[in-house]
């Protein structure tokens, strides 16, 4: 079950041919290595386009969001696998 977090994070991402791939993110002074990008989709909040990345490491799953308007990342939710 996912727990709501909704906090800003720092992300190191790779920009490949036709996709963006989060590689590592920093949350609460700790670094998390993304092992797998499970799903990517977009949502609209007014004119703002939000990219949602469902990612996982070896122990947890996370939902990261990236705002195309503010260019900021957030950790929206996390779940223990």
C-alpha positions in Angstrom: 0.0 0.0 0.0 1.3 3.4 -0.9 1.8 6.1 1.7 1.5 9.8 0.7 4.7 11.8 1.0 4.3 14.8 -1.3 7.8 16.4 -0.6 10.3 18.0 -2.9 13.3 15.9 -4.0 16.5 16.3 -6.1 16.8 13.9 -9.1 19.6 12.8 -11.3 17.9 11.8 -14.6 19.1 10.5 -18.0 17.6 12.1 -21.1 17.6 9.3 -23.7 16.4 9.4 -27.3 12.7 9.5 -26.6 12.4 9.3 -22.9 13.5 10.7 -19.5 14.7 8.2 -17.0 15.2 9.0 -13.3 18.4 7.3 -12.1 18.9 8.5 -8.5 17.0 10.8 -6.2 17.8 12.5 -2.9 15.1 12.7 -0.2 15.6 13.6 3.4 19.4 13.7 3.1 19.5 10.1 1.7 20.1 8.9 -1.8 17.9 6.3 -3.5 19.1 4.3 -6.6 16.3 3.7 -9.1 16.6 0.1 -10.3 13.5 0.0 -12.6 11.1 2.5 -14.2 7.8 0.6 -14.0 5.4 3.1 -15.6 5.4 6.7 -17.0 2.3 8.7 -17.7 1.2 12.4 -17.7 -1.5 14.4 -16.0 -2.7 17.9 -16.5 -3.2 20.5 -13.7 -4.6 23.4 -15.6 -2.1 24.2 -18.3 0.7 22.5 -16.4 1.8 19.0 -17.6 3.0 16.7 -14.8 5.0 13.6 -15.7 4.5 10.7 -13.2 7.2 8.1 -12.9 6.4 4.9 -11.0 9.9 3.5 -10.1 11.4 1.0 -7.7 14.6 0.0 -6.0 15.3 -3.4 -4.4 13.0 -2.7 -1.4 10.5 0.0 -2.2 8.3 1.5 -4.9 8.0 5.3 -5.4 5.8 7.7 -7.4 7.9 10.7 -8.6 6.4 13.7 -10.3 8.1 16.2 -12.6 6.4 19.6 -13.4 7.0 20.9 -16.9 6.0 24.4 -15.7 8.3 24.7 -12.6 10.9 22.1 -13.6 10.7 20.6 -10.1 10.6 17.0 -8.9 8.5 15.7 -6.0 8.2 12.4 -4.2 4.4 11.9 -4.2 4.1 8.4 -2.6 6.1 5.4 -1.6 5.4 1.7 -0.7 7.4 -1.0 0.9 7.5 -4.1 -1.4 
